[in-house]
Amino acid sequence: MFVNDCLNVNEKGHLTIGGCDTVELAKEYGTPLYILDENTIRNTCRSYVSSFQKFYNGNGMPLYASKALSCKELCRIANEENIGLDVVSGGEIYTAVQAGFPMEKTHFHGNNKTAQEISFAIDSKVGKFVVDNLYELELLNSIAKEKNVVVNISLRIKPGVDAHTHNFIRTGQIDSKFGFALETGEAFEAVKKALSYENLSLTELHCHIGSQIFDIDPFVTAAEIMVTFMGKIKNELDVTISELNLGGGFGIMYTSDDEPVPYENYMEKVSVAVKAKSAEFGLPVPYIYIEPGRSIVGEAGITLYTVGGRKEIPDIRTYVSIDGGMPDNVRYALYQSAYTVVNASKADKEPDELVTVAGKCCETGDLIQEHTKVANVEVGDTLAVLSTGAYNYSMASNYNRIPRPAMIMVKDGKSRVIIKRESYEDLVRNDV
Ligand SMILES: *Cc1c(COP(=O)(O)O)cnc(C)c1O
């Protein structure tokens, strides 16, 4: 009935998530409210882990891309589910450390890691640095030298696969701010340079071809290109790179138009391609990392709002105003992202009314969705926006000095707070 398996409708006609009545949750915790379903998150983690077992002799590990939603509880769950973490800032590293995460299972990304972040990352025992550019190689080596340590590194490679067109293309990816280009020879020079530094140990190559991708083919092509490059490094430099990181980007369902492939199919096809290419180049089969972010938390999350007003503009549209908006979900304002909106108070009713869901900020563009079908919306109804687990809280702001909502975790009919609602006091905490 819904795009997300954790959702249902109860005898009152209310939307439920993880066995909890959303209208009751809205009353208990207030709105706006972020909700995550724990079973969905854990099952997705397990499907990634088991796909490595099934198709690749367990010779790999998923890393949760914590930029999708970084908080202590998610770090704990990742750890319990035996997956690593991909972190992109000092703040995400700090969060993982505070959660007691085993830091050797983290990869540190980013195209402009500051000296302070690098130093903090080394002190925090981050497992691997995914180096983006030559300045970073130099900087990282000099900081590692000062600390008298050797750090494990990976290099971010642009494989030249652009997955963001319907038929993905294999060139034209040079224009990206991330990583070293293959086709210009830049990546090969970077490998040579990396090998020359005494305080760096190059063990991995990394690529990430985009986000919200539904085709498997671009992932397979990228994997083949990367192993081919490992073959070149072996042949010309006599160096074996033993690990391959293929990034994230697996698509999820926001609306019924989206058709994600089972994540297992991805690992199945990629394994075959990596094994075949490795054999072709006489390479040992590499250890594989993947970095799912959105697909781990996206469909597990929903956001609840309370409707505060309606504005019918004849022949144009009906606005429905909610008590949140772009501060808690900026994705429609940022890139017109599609979402499914459900009237949680009347989840058993046909979605028969076309409305535009407007936030409460002083911006005309503060919309959650335009011209979307929802069951007759009245003031006081609880609205649910689905698939908001990824890139909502993590992108949230305090625009208009609106406190960030609380986040709760639901499981088998029970709920608990995992991130407290911000208070007005929190808002002025750093004001002098
Ligand atoms: C954003 C990102 C991911 C996660 O992407 P999703 O689309 O959320 O799966 C993984 N790796 C890198 C390097 C990224 O930048």
The ligand as a MOL file (V3000), in Angstrom:
LIG
                    3D

  0  0  0     0  0            999 V3000
M  V30 BEGIN CTAB
M  V30 COUNTS 15 15 0 0 0
M  V30 BEGIN ATOM
M  V30 1 C 27.3550 10.8040 -0.6490 0
M  V30 2 C 28.3700 9.7420 -0.7210 0
M  V30 3 C 28.0100 8.4270 -0.4420 0
M  V30 4 C 26.6050 7.9950 -0.1240 0
M  V30 5 O 25.7560 8.2100 -1.1890 0
M  V30 6 P 24.2300 7.6970 -1.1030 0
M  V30 7 O 23.6450 8.1550 -2.3870 0
M  V30 8 O 23.6200 8.3500 0.0690 0
M  V30 9 O 24.2850 6.2160 -0.9820 0
M  V30 10 C 29.0150 7.4700 -0.4450 0
M  V30 11 N 30.2940 7.7970 -0.7220 0
M  V30 12 C 30.6720 9.0590 -1.0020 0
M  V30 13 C 32.0770 9.3530 -1.2800 0
M  V30 14 C 29.7250 10.0710 -1.0160 0
M  V30 15 O 30.0970 11.3160 -1.3100 0
M  V30 END ATOM
M  V30 BEGIN BOND
M  V30 1 1 1 2
M  V30 2 1 2 3
M  V30 3 2 2 14
M  V30 4 1 3 4
M  V30 5 2 3 10
M  V30 6 1 4 5
M  V30 7 1 5 6
M  V30 8 2 6 7
M  V30 9 1 6 8
M  V30 10 1 6 9
M  V30 11 1 10 11
M  V30 12 2 11 12
M  V30 13 1 12 13
M  V30 14 1 12 14
M  V30 15 1 14 15
M  V30 END BOND
M  V30 END CTAB
M  END
